[in-house]
Amino acid sequence: MERRKFLKSVGLVTAAAYVGPKLMANDKGTTDNSGVEVASLPEFPALPYAYNALEPYIDARTMEIHYDKHHRAYFTNFVNAIKGTPLEGLAITDIFASMSKQTDAVRNNAGGFYNHTIFWNNLSPESKGPSPELSAAMTKTFGSLDKFKEAFSTAAKTRFGSGWAWLYLNSDKNLAVGSTPNQDNPLMDISPVKGAPLLTIDVWEHAYYLKYQNKRADYVDAFWNVVNWDEVNKRYLQALK
Ligand SMILES: [Fe+2]
């Protein structure tokens, strides 16, 4: 698939800034340090900030390994899982909608690639706050912004093992909070929590262990200092349509 079509299929074509030459696949036909073959990949979406941009809440070493090793591996394995199959021509959201019919490799790597892409973009060193529209919706559903944060944090802290917590818009266009195991997300037909993702946090140990060790709760509490509310507001407006 040509690059632009591929990026459109994963919902990234409007985000030209996500793609940068420094993070494109190399041209040496070699593997990177993770052992993942990178020479034949389509472009890997760039991180929208420097590795140290979210210090001290998320440390640079964690960001580098998380993005350049973990996320890159999901991306590579996702591409390899769909290459030459009928899935190659589908939007990734359509793949999620049929996930009950797909292989574990597609499930884990499509989810891993997509979830991390949302995660990077819903973080920012400049954290403002929810828009008036989103604030009103949070008050309606949760009682207040603080009550929403409490519900989301509880979902993140109590997800057993590896997974993700989500703020999402359900089919009734109401806000909801939940969590998913492994690399599942609310767009998958197999997920018990279903809707349009608005905000997420990665609670796999690889997301926090270097800095926070076993203290996941401290990482979740720190997360609120670096939420990119502009992105969450934007996703909310898009999901309402
Ligand atoms: Fe992760």
Boltz pocket constraint, residues with backbone or C-beta under 6 A from the ligand:
constraints:
  - pocket:
      binder: B
      contacts: [[A, 66], [A, 70], [A, 116], [A, 202], [A, 204], [A, 206], [A, 207]]
      max_distance: 6.0
